[in-house]
Each structure stands twice: as C-alpha cells, then as structure tokens.
C-alpha cells in the first residue's frame, strides 16, 4: 500500500540541526501514513549514531563518501513509496501543518507537479531563494550585477527572486528552493530524478525546469512556512560555496541555454566578481581591527607629545610622515604576528604583551635613528597609553559586546539579554544548564509563557515576563537580543509565528532540541553539556594567578579605602548602620581584603545556600579552600537574585576556581557595581 508522503533528508555533519528537523518532521507527519529517509554523506560528527539511538524508525542510508546532494536524494527516492515526495534540508524546521497544507494543495490542483512553501531565515525575515525565475540572459545579468538588489520592486529588474511579488500570496513560479521541494510521484518518474551532474546547488533549479518542460506547473504556496538556517553543511566542509554556486549556474545554462554565449560570459565575470567581494568581506574585519590599533597608537603619540611639550606638532615637519606611520606599523605588525587579527582578536593579555614588545623595538629604533630621537619621554608615555588603549578597547568589547572567536574558551559574563520561551520542565532545564555554563553569552531576563495566566510568576528564581501574544513588546521593552525556544512542549507553529511577527527586530532566535544537548542558531551552536566536576589543576591554584589576584586585591582595596570607605565609616559613626546595606557592609571588610584574610572576588562569605550576611564585622573564616578564598563578591553573589539551588552554587564555585583570571575578576566587580547602581 502506497504511503501518503516520503520525506528525504540528506545530511552532512549537522547532527544538532538534523535532530531538530526530524523532531519537527515527525510532529508534522502525525496521523499520516508516511516514511522518512535520511541519507548520510559520510558525516563524522556522530550523526549516524544519533539517528540509530533516537530515531530508529527512520530509514537510514549510510554513504562512505560525500556523494553530493542530487545523488544522495536519488538513492533514497528509488526506495520511496509515497504518493508525494519531499526533499527536505536537515537545517530546517517545519510547522505541524506544513505537510498537510502542501498535500491538500496538490490534491486540489492536478496540474501541479512540484511546489515549495514560504521559507523564513532564522531572524524571521523572508528567504528570497524560496521562489525564483530561471536564469535567462536578462535574469542572469540582473542577478550577477546586483540590479535586482538595487531595484527589488521592479518587475524588470527583480525577476530572479521575484521580489516584486508579495510573499503572502500563492502563485506559479519558475523554481522553488531545494531546501523544501514537494513533488508528485508522477513528476519524479517522468523527469527521472535529480541530475547527478550537479554536486551541490543548481539541482533544484534544474529539476524545476525539467518539470515545467513536462507540462506540469511549479508553485509557491504561502499558507505554511518553515525555517531554513541555510549553508550549515558547507560551513563544516572545505567546500567553496560561491564557486560551487556559480559553477552550478553555469552548468544549468550550458545544459538548457547552450546557444547563449552572452550568458556564459556574464557568468564567468560574475564568478570572478563574487569571489572578489567574498575575499574583501573576509579581509575587512582584520583590516578594520588593524586600522583601530593604528589610529590609537597615533592618538597615544599625540597625547604624549602634548604632555611633554605642552603643545602638539612640536617636532620638525620632516619627521611627521615617519612619526605617524612607523611606530603604528610596528605595533600593528607585532599584533598581527601575535594572532590578534586572526584567531585571538580580542585577547587582552596578548595585546598587552604585543604592545610592550613593539615599544621595545620602537625604543631601540629611536636610539639608533638620531634624526628622530626627539624625546624618550614621549616614547615612554605613548607606550604606557597604548598599553591602556589597545588592550582596553578589547576588554570593553569582551565585557559589554559579543567579541571573541567561536572557539575561545571563555566569552564574557556580560551576555546578550535573553528570554526563554516556554515554562515547562524542559525550559527550566535549559535555564539550569545556561546557569551552569556561566559565560556562554546569555543574560536570562525571564520566561515567556504560552498564555498570560503565568505572567508575573517566578520559576527557578526567574520571572515570567510575558506571553507569546506580547513577546514583541517584551523584546522591545527589555532590549532582548536572544530568544531561546524550548521545543519540547511548544508547537513549531507557535515558534514560527513568533519569529515571523518579530522579523523587524535585531534579535537572534534560537532553538533547543528535545535532547537539550545544544542551542542551535544561525550564528553558532552552543553545547549545553555540564561542566566537568574534576579537573587536574584549577587556575585559582596557579602561582601566577595567585600573585596577580593578590596584587589586584591590594590595588582595588586601596582605591576603595581612599574613596568609599571613609564615607561608610562616617555613616556608621553617625549611628546609621541599618542604612548601610550590603554594599556598605562589605565596604567595611576592605581592611581584611588588604590584609589578605579575604579577597575582593571569591566564594560567598558564609558558604551556605541562600545565606545572608548577618554580622559583617565578625571574624570570617577564610581557610585555604581548593575553590579559592572567600570574597566580597563573586559568581554566586552576583547571581543570588536567581534563587540558586545548591548544585548551581557548587557549579559557580567550581567554574570560578577553574577559570579564575584577572579579566574574570574585573568582569565580576564591574557587574557587581552595575547591580548596585540598578537598585
């Protein structure tokens, strides 16, 4: 007996996305008689093992090499028995009604051979590639030279992506996206499957063209939608995406428009132009970083010249072309060879070392170049200023921005403001795992409930700040940058509805599969594994870290003792002890920080769950714990408002002991002070 639908997914190293796609596909297939094929193109990320363990009902085809998209789909389609075939990318999420909407559309329109649906980007914007025209000479010209992007509403120039048509209507098109293509069995058998000459890209366009030539129609159906993360497999391979795309386009033209020499010429020029643009785009960020460093070094020289001579431009005029270029170029070169424009762009320690090394070279150069030895004081002052400015702006971005490479061990305590959609056990587990990760870039502001009944409640110490109905207002009012959906217990229809309504906001929408192993999004995948409880050596025990930490305590304790401590003591003398508050009471302990009995940053003063500081002037036991000293503030203290459970407190303490550093201590102190200002 034939099945209603056969779904084919080709996978290559996108395990987390595949798991989410299969979960959504299974929900969409509930109540239907269907089958799902997954063809794995030699993944090495555990995809096959995940499939066998979590989706044993899926028909798995394992390839020993990456045979490409077209050939892999054909391998599965030969065994498919459905009335309709669906080619679905692994980096997609479908609504619960998506399959039924398309099947009903086919049943009502017998002349349709192939159709696609509305496709959204992860940020909720409309994905233009879900409906297209064939690359005729004129259409190819407007696409390659960007005329369609300049005049998208023009019927003349916007034909490639049909940008002059409304995305909220259903109509016949030339082609739809290969990330979601449903076709009738008849159409597949008549065209003979996908053309395996296309390795990746172009096979969807070719299939649509051949279906049209058979006298069957291709349609874009707007009444259901999916999310497509786009390009995830190519990110995990050595594939040159731009080159493959234009080669596929050229193959399509040679196959179907062989007589058009003009289009062939435009395509060749287009490949060269797009590769050049891609190269410039890749190089622009390191060049921008180098330009910032170059400018700051020159600013440091200008400031130091003013301090030394009371005026600027005091050097001979012949010197300035060298003064404004050579020192800055030496610093930039040193930063480059230290990896600060490649893998360690926002490393504070590396940038400081690179600046010091650079100014040693500059000092030696000035010593031998007598014509430019105007002032050693200027060199010293500019070196000190550069040591503050160049690492300083990196520190600010790390603390308050989203700086850092994806592979960096630690991002920052100052993550993007985040809400979790869902309030059930899975959403609460997501919160718990985010807390355990400490610095994964998420500052959880609250939960979003499915309905309004729970608004105002607190779950796990975090408030339910809104419902799905008013999530847009919550995002705006709380300046939310990340929205995380707990997919267990939340329909994909609701998820896509929220994303679709919020496409005008600068927000990252991210999904957590039912396994709760990772958070997937367009920009990155964050693992949600627990922090190991056993480590060979924690940073807190390293002699260098202990020395730096002690120096840090002394310097900052002295600063606070000279600035804040006298005022707190005055309030206490006047009998206003009750009005001191936690900040004032901790300030009174600064002498113990200076003496070494306490640290500014460390474990809670009373190391028990949810403890309060009852007598801040009593002697505090600060035994030499393997988790480090007790501190006036710390990771546990700045998260105390979240009603932490004991295991979460233990994870915070373990995390701090493992990752303690000057930068982490500084981040904790800044965040503690910001919390005080908010009260």
Number of C-alpha atoms within 10 A of each C-alpha: 6 12 14 18 26 24 25 25 26 22 27 24 23 20 21 23 28 25 21 23 22 24 20 22 21 19 16 18 20 12 8 13 13 19 20 20 22 24 23 24 21 17 20 13 14 12 20 22 12 15 20 13 8 12 16 10 11 16 17 18 16 15 14 10 10 15 16 18 25 22 22 25 22 18 16 21 22 10 11 22 17 20 16 25 24 24 22 26 25 28 27 24 29 27 21 22 17 19 24 16 17 22 19 10 16 20 11 10 11 11 12 21 24 28 27 27 27 26 28 23 20 27 21 22 17 16 19 18 17 24 28 20 19 20 22 15 17 14 20 22 20 21 19 18 15 14 16 24 15 12 15 19 16 16 14 16 23 24 23 26 23 24 20 16 17 11 21 12 11 15 14 13 19 20 30 29 26 22 25 22 24 26 24 20 19 13 23 18 10 11 17 12 19 21 17 16 14 22 19 20 20 24 25 23 22 23 24 30 21 19 23 20 11 13 12 17 22 26 23 25 23 18 16 21 23 23 27 24 23 17 12 17 18 15 13 13 11 8 12 11 16 14 14 17 17 21 20 21 24 23 19 21 23 15 11 15 16 13 11 13 12 11 22 20 11 16 21 14 13 18 20 14 14 16 16 12 12 13 11 12 11 11 13 12 14 16 13 12 15 21 14 14 22 21 14 19 27 18 18 23 25 18 18 23 22 15 15 15 13 10 12 14 12 13 14 10 8 10 13 14 9 11 15 17 14 14 23 26 16 19 25 24 15 21 26 18 11 18 16 22 19 15 14 18 21 27 20 20 13 17 27 19 15 26 24 18 15 22 23 15 16 18 17 11 14 18 13 10 10 9 11 17 14 14 13 13 13 21 22 16 18 24 23 16 18 25 20 14 19 23 21 16 16 19 21 14 15 23 22 14 16 14 19 19 15 13 9 12 10 17 22 24 20 22 21 23 18 24 27 24 26 25 21 16 12 19 24 18 15 22 21 18 20 22 21 22 20 23 17 20 22 23 20 22 19 24 31 28 22 20 13 15 11 18 16 14 12 15 17 13 15 18 18 24 22 25 21 18 16 14 21 19 14 19 21 12 9 14 15 22 19 23 25 25 24 27 23 18 14 17 16 23 19 16 21 22 16 20 26 19 13 19 18 12 16 14 20 19 24 22 23 25 23 15 13 19 16 19 21 22 20 17 11 10 16 17 16 18 13 13 14 9 10 9 9 5 11 18 18 21 16 11 10 12 15 17 11 13 20 16 14 18 22 19 13 15 23 17 12 13 19 11 11 14 20 14 14 21 18 12 15 17 10 9 10 12 15 11 11 16 10 14 14 20 22 20 23 20 24 24 16 16 23 20 12 15 18 24 28 29 26 25 29 23 23 16 13 10 16 16 11 13 12 9 9 16 12 8 10 15 13 17 11 9 11 12 19 24 22 25 21 23 23 27 25 23 20 15 16 16 11 16 16 19 14 12 12 16 25 18 21 24 19 23 22 25 23 20 16 22 18 15 16 20 22 16 21 23 19 14 19 19 14 11 11 11 8 6 5
